[in-house]
Amino acid sequence: MSVHIQNITTALKATFNGTQPDMEIDNVSIDSRSLQNNYGTLFFALGGQNRDGHQFITALIAKGVVNFVVNHIPNETLGKANFFVVPDTLKALQDFAVYYRGLYSFPVIGITGSNGKTIVKEWLNYVLSPDYNIIRSPRSYNSQVGVALSVIGINEHHDLGIFEAGISTTGEMQKLEPIIRPDIGILTHIGPAHDEGFASQNQKIAEKLQLFTHVKTLILQNNAAVNALLPESAHTFTWGFDDASADVNIAKKLHNGGTTLTIHYRGDFEVQVPFTDAASVENAISCILLMLHLDYSPETITDRIGGLYPVELRLQVKNGINGCTLIDDSYSSDYQSLKIALDFLEQHKTHQKKTVILSDVFQSGFDTQVLYAKVARLLAGHNISQVIGIGETISRELAEFPNFYGYTTTTDFLTHYRANAFEDETVLIKGARSFRFDEIVVFLEEKTHETVLEINLNSVIHNLNFYKSRLKPTTKIMVMVKAFGYGAGSYEIAKALSHQKVDYLGVAFADEGIALRNAGITTPIIVMNPESTAFAAMAAYNLEPEIYSAKELRSFIAMAQQKNLSNYPIHIKLDTGMHRLGFQQNQISELIDLLRNNNLVSVKSIFTHLSASDDVQFRDFTLEQVNKFEAWSGQLMSDLHIQPLRHVLNTSGIYNYPEAQYDMVRLGIGLYGVGNDATERKSLQTVGTLKTIILQIKEVPAGDSVGYSRRFMADKPVHIATLPIGYADGIPRAWGNGKGFVTINGQKATILGSICMDMLMVDVTGIDCKEGDTAIIFGESPTVVEMAEVLGTIPYEILTSISQRVKRVFFKE
């Protein structure tokens, strides 16, 4: 990319105010935290309900960024950079993408639908890449922002584009269509996703079809509901199963390991699809029709479709050997996705030492030397400590890069590299699928049993933003990561939250905070249950204590005096009705006396805890707590002449009492996808999915028993599956013996008999499954809320009971 400032001003219809009117930009950014921001960056200061990109401009100028698209110029930055002033910075980003798309005239494929967009895009890239230099949306960049950023990745060497577009409500697709401007359209499966954003299914379909307003050909399954909404002028290329009215009539036959499709189009030929599920087969058919439209031969279609593979869309964070953290991106290697992966590495690094294992880079559009010069600058800009290159080209082109070690093949690397050479570092493993980097992941991954708790970091951020949306923009947010992050894993959750610029993290005990500091977390941390024996350690690690009694305050002041501390931040807790910890009304005067004219400590916040904010029948009691807090905290502030933060609301309080948000709120269980109200839960996403595998399947005859104490007796022959998970992993024994279930291949499998320490048995009679298949212990079904209701407990207990011997895998789509 090389765009002159004058062209930017024209494209955005912006007012220019700057110091360097004669320069060019070569990079676009919306993330102030990216290490890729530099002199040639054009930064769009996007606004949001809870974050405004304008507030980061000063810091970006200090880092060398010169060009900013803004809706106003912050006073302190006037005259220090180039500003393009526009009414709406998001629209300006989209306008820039429209302008940039207009600089190129090669064919573009646009994909939309409810499901399968990203899979079809990745598979089309696979089947077409031998013949085209393709630019495609990285990962699932299909939003109002993501589409624009995807198109801005085009360069002069690309000759085919594949972009996906997703919408969640009306009016969005008309903004994306001129950005993508597709010549060929593909409509994938239409399902219930995002139904809530539309008045009807027909409205949703009509909105999606706007992407294809100017296409020359639209590929889709023959569908009466869709056909009725197409303009008469639309040129379609349709397919259907045993549908003579479709342009391509297809018969399918399932068999072990795949599906045989018989294609009836200008003669008959067969294609073997290496999948049996309906979604994958339909996605493969979309690829087949695109290849037919482009006049590929049956032989080529058969060969390439037969090589389709499961697409891994997630960047995963895993525990590695010798104290390492692994970032698994072992399925692709192109320049655009490398930029994303390096930013992800920076967000989730656990050590200062950062290693990248990288294969040859494909699909860049650049000449080889230009490409690897760009790769080298990326790696250097991210302060990568060591680079291991695998492939003939990367080994040659990066041979002079500092601390670079080249290997011709993955086998060569695995043969010669010692596992203990990696220690206390974060390792990004990123390679094209043909390099089989999954073998490197296995080589370096910490060996644990097959049970894993998968943590979706996208869902964590979604849930955070949901609760933020209920707050005023000025309200600060503190997020609880105590109890090992509610079982999810405190460090990775804390890292993701720090990247989102939350104001505080909350832990229960000092050792939890110390662990986060040792892992590199710098966000302010409040210790909610501090013990006086840990005060000195807390001060050493810059942890801020909750102060709940005069005795505790005296002890902390004594420590501060001994350590020569001054104005050390503390947080005063008031007991307005919870009756757990905190100062009561008759202790306020003593508290004031201890704090008056005391420069050893500084009251950073005053707060209380609502005991029944989740239960509307206690609304009057909750409001009484709020009124007490208002009076007591007001007395403290008045008598001490201080203006600390005040906070009252926990998760359910944020949802039910937004009028009492004061200066800050404390988000806990809601971050992890659990709300106390059914309506609230509909807006949240599942964060944790606990899964394991089937170890063995056997038939149990009528009259035989299953498990300890023969608590299940078969009254007819049943098929049972044994799973390697039990109460030592945190599964309550009360969930067994017919009360609970797991989900296998989309079907409920009831737990039979007693849950053992390390195993449990489930009824798989009538379920199509085999040994090695995945079993979902909780996640979407059953949810932890369902489990808690059956067991007469709360979701907190279930989440926090999952043993640390269960491997946590963090991923981001």
N, C-alpha and C positions, 0 to 999 in steps of 0.2 A: 504494500500500500504506500502510495505517495500522493498526497492531496494538498494542494496549495491553500493557504488561508483564505484567499479571495474567493475560491470556489466553495469553501465551507460557508462563508458568510452568505453567499448567494443561495446555496442549497437549503440553508436553515431559515432564510429570510430574517437573519439576525442583525442586531445592531452591534458593530464591532467597537470594542474599547480596549486598546492594547498598546504594548510597548515594542512589539516586534512584528510589524505588519507584513514582512516579507520572509516567510518561512513555510515549511511543509510539515505535515504530520504523517507518521507511519504506523500508528497504533491507536486503538480506541479502548477506553477503559471506563467502567462504572464502579469499580471496587478500589477504594482508597488504600486497602490493605495489601494489594498485589505488589510483589517485588518487580513486576514487569513495567510499572509506571516509570517513565523517564522523560527526557527532553522532547522526544518526538511523539508523546502521548497527547491525545485529545480526550480530556476527562469530562464526561457528562455528569453533572451534579444532580442526580435523580432525587426527587423528593418522595417521601413516604409518610404514612401516618405516624410512624414512630422514629424515623431517621431521615435526616436531610443531608444529602451529599455536600451541601454548601459548607457545613461545619468542618469539613476535612480539607478545605482548600488551602488554608495557611500551612498545614503540615505537608501537603503535596508540593507547594511552592518550595518549601525548604528541601524537598527531595529532588528538585530540579524540573518538576512539571511546569510547563509554561502556558498551555492552552486549556481553557475551561469553557464549557457550555453551561450557562447559568440562567436563572430567571431574575437574579439580582446579584450585584457585586458586593460582597461583604466589605464593610468600610475599611477594615484593617488590611485588605488586599488590593485596594484601588491603586493602580499605577505600578503594580508589581508583576503583572502577567497579562496575557491576552485573554480577553473575555468576549464570548459570543452571547449576547443577551437575547433571550427568547421568552415568550410567555409560558411555555410548557417544555421542560427538558426531556421528558419521555417522548413527546411528539417530535421533538427535534432529533432525538436518536433515531426514530423511525424515518423521519424525513431524510436524514443523512444516509440511512441504509437504502432508501428509495433512489436517492441520487447515485450512490455508489453502485447499486445493481444496474443502473442505466448505463454505466461505463462498459458493460460486458454484454455480448450478444450470443453466447453459446446456449445450447438447449438446457432447460431446467425442468426437473421433475418435482412437482409439489404433492405432498402426501398429507391427508388428514383423515379423520375417522375417530371413533371412540377408543378402539384398541388396535394394537399392532403397528402403529405408525413407526416407532423406532425400530422394531424388528424388521419390517419391510425395508426401511431405509438402509439398515446395516446389511441385509441380505442383497439388496440391489447393488450396494457398493462392492460386495464380494463377487457377484456374478458378472458385473460390468467392468470392474477395475482392470482386467487384462487388456481392455480395448480403449479405455478413457482415462484421462487424468481428472479425477473427481474431487469436487468440493462438496462436503455434506455437513449437515448439522452435527456438531459434536454432541455425543451422548443424546440426551433428550432435550436439547435446547429448542423448544417449540412454543415458548410463551411470547408475550408482547415484547419483552426484552430479548429473550433468547433467539428469536428469529432474526431480529436486527443484527445481533452480534454474529450469528452464523453467516449471514450474507456478507458482512463486512470482512469475513475471512477470505473472500475470493481474491485471486491474483491472476495475472495475465497468462499464466501457463495452464490454467484449468480449461477444460473443454466440455464438462458436463457438471451440472449441479443437481443435488438431491437434498431437498429441504422439507422438513415436516412442520406442520402448524397445528397447534392445539388451542382450543378456546374453551372458556367456561361460562360465557354469557353472551348476550347479544351485542352487536356492534364491534366485536373484536376482530372478526375475520376480514372485514372491509379495510382494516388498517394493515393486515398482514399480506393481503393479496398483492398490492403494488410493490411490497418489499421483495417477495419471492418472484412474482410475475412468471408463473410456470407456463411452459409450453405443453407439457403433458401432466395430467392429473391422475392420482390414484386415490380412490376412496376405499378405506379399509372397513372393517366390521363396525357397524353402528350398534352400540349397546347403551346401558344406563349411565355410564360415567358422565358426571356433570349435569345430569338431568335437572338438578335443583336450580340451575342457572337459566332455564328456559321454560316458557309457558307450556310447551308440549314437545313431543318427539318430533313432530313435523317442523316446528320452529327451529329445533336444534339442527335437523338435517338441512333445512334451508340456509341456515347461517353457515354451516360447514361448506355447502356447495358454492358459497361466494368465492372461495379460493379458486374455483375453476371458471370464473367469469370469462376469461380470455384464452383458455387452453384450446389447443387444436384437437386434442384427443383426451377423453376421460375414461379411465379404466375402472370398472366396478363390477360387483356381482349384480346380476339381473334381479331387480327388486322393485316391485310395483309401487311401494311407498316412496322410494327414492325417485323412480322414473317420473312419477306424477309431479314432482317438484322441479324437474329439469326443464330449462327453456327448450323450446322446439328446435332451436338452432344448434343445440349441443350435439357434438359428434362423439358418440360413446363407443367403447369397445368392451363388451360385456361377457361375463362368464356365468355358468350355472351348472349345478349337478343335475344330470339327466334333464336338461332344459333345452329343448330344440329351438326355442325362441331366442336363446342367447347366441352371441357371435361365436363363442367357444363353448362347446358342450363337453362336459367332463364327467367321467365315471370314476368312482374311487373304490378301492378294495383294501381293507386293512389286513396286515399280516404281522407276524412277529418282527419287531424292530423297524417298522415303517409302513408306508402307504403307497400303493400303486395307483397312479392316476393315468387313465386313458384319455388322451386329448383328441377331440374331434374338431379339426380345423385344417382345411385344405389337405385332407387325408388324416390318417390316424397314426399316433405314436404314443408310446408309454414313457412315463417319467416316474422314477422311484424317489419318493420324498422320505428322508430318514426320520420321520416323526409320525405319530399316530393321533395326537390330540387335534381336535377340530381347528383350534386357533392357529396352530403352526401350519396345518395343511392349507388353510385359507390364505395365510400370509405368503406361503410358497406359491400359491396360484397367482397372487398379484404379481409376483416376480416373473412367473412364466408368461403372463399376458404382456407384461412390459417387453420381455424378450421377443415374443411373437410380433408385437407392434414394431420392434426395431429390426425385424426380418432375420433374427438369429435362426440357425438351422435346428431341426429337431435333435440332431446329434449333440450340438453344443449345449442346447437347453438341458438335455438329459444328463450330460456330463456335469455341468455346473450345479444344477439343482440337487443332484445326488450328493454334492459336497457341502450342503448347508449344515450349519452347526448351531448349537444353542448359543444365544447371544447373552453375554454377561454385561449388564448395563451399569454395574455398580463398582465404585471404588471401595475396596474393603480394607479395614484396619484390623490386623491380627497380631497376636503375640508371637514373637519370634524367639529363637534360641538365644542364650547368653545375654538376656536382658534387652534384646532388640525389639523394635516395633516394625512390622512389615505393612506396607501399603501395596495391596494386590491389585494391579491393573494389567494383568497378564494376557489381555485379549486383543489389544490394539496398539498400534504405534504409528501415529501420524502427527504432524506438527501441531495442529489445533488442539488435539486431545493431550499432547505433551504439555502445552501451556496450562491447561486445566489441572493436570495431574501435579505439576510442580507447585501450583498455588495450593492444592489440597495438601501436598507434603508440608508446605510451610505452616498451614493451619494445624496440622495434626502431628507435627514432629514431637518426639518425646525426649530427644537428645540434641545437643548442639551439632554432633557429627551426623551428616546426612550423606547417604550413599544412594546412587541411582544405578540400577541395572537396566540397560536400555538396548533394545535390538535395533537393527537397521530401521530407519524411519521411512515410511511409505506415504504415498498420496499427498504430497506437499504442494505440488505444482511448481516448485522451484527447481532450478538446475542443482545438481548434486553438491557442488562446492558452495553455492549460495545457501542451500538448505542447511548444510552442516555448520556453516559459519553462523547461521541464525541459532541453531541448536546449541552451539558452543556459547554464544552470548546469553542464551536463556539459562544454561547451567551455571555459568559464571555469575550471572545476576542473582541467582538463588543461593549463592555461596555453597554449592555442593562440594562436599569434602573429597569424595571419591566417585569416579564413574567407571563402571564395568560395561564395556560395549561388546555385544555379541552379534556377529555378522561381518562379512568381508568388507562391506562398504563403510560402516561406522568405525571399524578397526583401522581402516586406512585414513579416513577423513578426520578423525579426532585423535590421531596418534600423538599429536603434540600438546593435547589438552593436559593441564596439570593433574597428576594422580589419576591418569587414565590407564586402564588395563583392558586390552582387547583379546577376544576369543572368536574363532571362526564360527563355532557352533555351540549350541546349548550343551551338547554332550561333552565337548571339549572343556567348557567351563566346569561342569559338574565333575569331570574326571580329575581336574587339576586344582580346583579351589577347595581349601579346607573350610569346613563349617565354622570352626572356632576362630577363623579370621574375622568374623563379624561379632562385635561385642559392644553393647551399650550404644547403639546407633539406630537411626530411623532409615529404613531401606525401602525405596520405591522400586518396585519390580514392574517394568513396563515394556511389553514386547508384543509384536505382531503374533497372531495366533499360530502361524506356521512355525514359529520358533519354540513352541511348547514350553513357555515360561511357567506354566502351572507346575512343572517338575521342579523348578527352582523354588517355588513357593513351598512345596512339600519338603524340599531339602532344608529350608530355613525356618519352617514353622515349628513352634513349640508343639510337642507331641502330647495330645490329650485324647480322651475318649470321644466318641462320635456325637455326644450331646453338645449342642451349642445354643447360646442365647444370642440371636442376631439383633443388633440395635440399629434402627434406621435413623440416621442423623438428619435426613431430610424431614422426617416426621417430628423430630425434636424441634427443629427450627420452625416448622409449620405450627406446632402447638404453642411455641413461644410467641409467634406473631399473632396467633388467635387471641391470646390473652392481652398482648400489647394493643390489639385493635379495640379493646374495651377501655383503654386508658387514655388520659389526656397526653398529648405529645411531651409535656414537661414532666410527667410522672416517671420516676426512676423505678428500676426493677431489680429485685434481689432474687436469685434462684437457689433453691436448696439442692445441694449435691451430697447431703449426708447419707449415711448408711450405704456406702459404696454406690452412690448415685441411684438410690432406691433400687439397688440390685443390678443396675444397668452398667456400672463401671464408672467411677467418679472422674477419672482423669480425662477420658475421651469426651464425656459429657461436658466437663468443665472447659476443655479446650474449645469445643464447638461454641459454648456460651461466651467465652472470652472473645472469640472471633466475631460474635454478634454484638460485642460491646455492652453486655449487661453491666450493671453498675456494681453489684455485689454478688458474691457467692456465699452460701451459708453451709456450714458443717456443724456436726454435733460436738465433736471433741477436737482437741488440739492436734492429736496425731493425724487426723484426717486432713487438716489444713497444712500441716508440715509436709505430708506426702504430696499434696498438690504443689506446694512451693518447690519441692525437690524435683517435681516433674516439669517445672518451668512456668507454672501459672502465676501471673503477676496481678491479676484482677484482685481488688480488695476482698478479703475473706473475713466473715464474722464467725466466731466460734460461739455456738448457741448454748453449750453446756460446759463452760470452762471450769477446770478444777484448779485450785490455787497452786498446787504442786507444778502445774504446767505454765504458770504465768511467765516465768523467765524464758522458757522455750518459745512461747508465743511472741514475746517481744523480739526475740532473735530472728523470727521468721516473719515479722510484720503481720501478725494475725491480730484481729481486733476482738476483744472479749465482749460478750453480753454480761452486763452487771445487774444482778437481780436481788442483792441484799447488801445491807450496810457492812456486815462482816466481810463479804467478798470484796467490796469496794475498798475498805481499809487495807486488806491484804494486797490488793493490786497497787494501791498508792504507795505502800511500803516498798514493794518491788520496784516501782518506777523511781522512787527516791534513791534506792540502792543502786540502780542502773543509770542514774543521772538522766532519766528520760524527761521530756517536757511535752506537754500538750498531746500525750498519747491518746489516740482515738478509742473511745469506749461507747457502748450502746446500752442505754438504760431501759430495763424491762419493767413494766407496770403490770400488776396483777389486778385486772378489772373484773375477774369472774371465773377464769380458768382454774385458779387455785392450784397451780403447779409450781411455777417459779415467778418471782417478781415482787416489787415493792407494793405494799398496800397503802391505802389512803393515810392511815395513821403513822406511816413511816416516811411520808414525803418531806416533812420538816427536817428530819434527821438527814435525809439524803441531800437536801439543799444546804444544810450546814456543812456537810462533808465536801461539797463541791464548790461552795462559795470561796472565791479568791484562791482557788487551787490551780496552779499552772502545771501540775504534773500530768493531769489528764484533761482531755477535751471531749465534751459530749457530742458525738457525731450524730447520734440519732436517739429518739425515744420511741418505744413501741409497746404494743400489747398483743396478746394472742386471743382471737375469738374462739370460743369453745363450741359454738353451734351454728356457724355461718352456713353450714351445709343443709340445715333443717329449717324449713320455713315456719314450722310451728313454734319455733323459738325466736321469731323475728323481734318481738318486743324485748327479749332478754339481750339479743345481740345489739340492738339499738341502744339499750341501757349501757352495755359495755363501751360502745362508741362514745356516748355522752360522758361517761366517767373518764375515759381517756382524754377527751377534749378538755375537760376541766383540770385534771391532774397535770397533764403535759403543759397546759397553758400556765398553770401556777409555776412549774419548773422554769419555763421559758421567761416568764415575767420576773421572777425573783432572782434568777441567775443572769438575766440579760443576754440570753443566747438564742440562736435561731437554728437549731439542729433539724435534721430530717425527721419527719414523723411517719410511722407506718403501722397499720392495723391489719390490713387484709391479707389473708392466705388465699389459696387457690379458689376455694368456693366463695370466699369473700369478694374476690375480684369479679366473679360472675354474678353474685347476688346483691352486692352492696357497692357498686362502682362509685356511688356518691361519697363514700368514705375512703377514697383512695389516698388522701393526704399527699405527701411528697414522694412516697415510695410504697411498693407492694412486695409481698413475698410469694413467689410462685414455687409450688412444690409438686405434688402428685400430678397436677394437670399437665406439667411438661412432659410427663411420661405416658400421656394419652388416657388418663383416667379422670373423669369428671364425676361429680356427685349427682348430677342432674341428667336425665335422659336426653334432653334437648342439647345440653352442653356437650355431651359425649358425641353427638352427631357431627359436631364441628371439629372434633379432635381426630388425630390419626394414631394408629397403633405404632408404638415405638419398639417394643420388644416382642420377638417371636422365639419361643423356646421349642427347639426341635431335636429329634434324634432319629435313629434309623431302626428298621426291623432287623433283629439279629437272626431270628429263626421263626418259621411257620410250621405248625404241626396240627394234625387232627386229633381231637380228644373225643373218644367214644362216649356214648350215653352211659351215665353211672359213674364216670371218673370225675375226679376233682382237680382243681387248679389252685396252686399256691399253698402257703402256710395255713395250717389249721383247717384246711379243706372248706374254706368259707364259700367257695363256689362249687356247686355240683351240677354237672351237665345232665339235663333231662333229655337231650338229643345230641347227636354228633355236632361238634362245633370245631371251627378252625380258629386257632389262637396264634397271635404273634407276640413274641417276647421282645421287649424294648429295653435298652441299657440305660435306664434312668429310674431312680427310686427316691426314698425319703432322705437318703444322704445327699441327694442333689437338691433337696428342698421341696419335693412333692409331698403334700400332706397325706398321711396314711388314710385319713378320713375321706379322701377323694376316691378311694378304691371301692371294691366290692359292689359294683353296679351304680354307684352315685356319679362317677365321673366318666369322661370319655376323652379320646384323642381324635384327631382328624387325619385320615390317611387317604390320599388321592381324592380329596373332596368329600369323603364320607365319614360319618361318625363311627368310631370303634369303641364300644363300651369296655371299661376297665373291669376285668374279672378277678375276683378274689382279692387277697390282701396285697397292698403295694409292699414290695421288698425293699431292703436297704439300697440295692443297686439296680433293680429290675422291676418291671411291671408287665402284666400280661393283658392283652386286649382281644376282644372278639372280632375277627375279620371275616366271619362267615358271610359270603355273598359280596365281599369287597374284592375288586380286581387289584391285587397287590402281590409283591414278591419280596424276598429277602433283600435288604439293602435299600428299599424304598423309604422315603421320609415320612415321619409321623410328627404332626404338630401337637405339642403338649399344651401350649396356649399361645394366643396371638389374635388373629381374627376370629377363630373358632376352635376351642372355646376361648372367650375373653377372660381376663382375670376378674372382671366384674361378675360374670356368670359363675365362675368358680367360687368367689367370695360369697355370693348369695346362697349357693348350695351348702357351703361349709359353715355359714353363720359367722363369717369374719369380714375383714375389710381387704380391699385389693393391696393396700400397703404391705400387709403381712405376707401375702403370697409373693409379691415382687422382691421384698427384701430377704426372703428366706432362701432364694436360689443360691446354692453353694458356690463359692469361688472356685471350686474344682471344675465347674462348668465353664467351658471356654466362651469368652465373649468375642463376637465378631462385629465390628462396626462397619457400616457401609453408607455410601452416599450415591444416589442415582446420578 
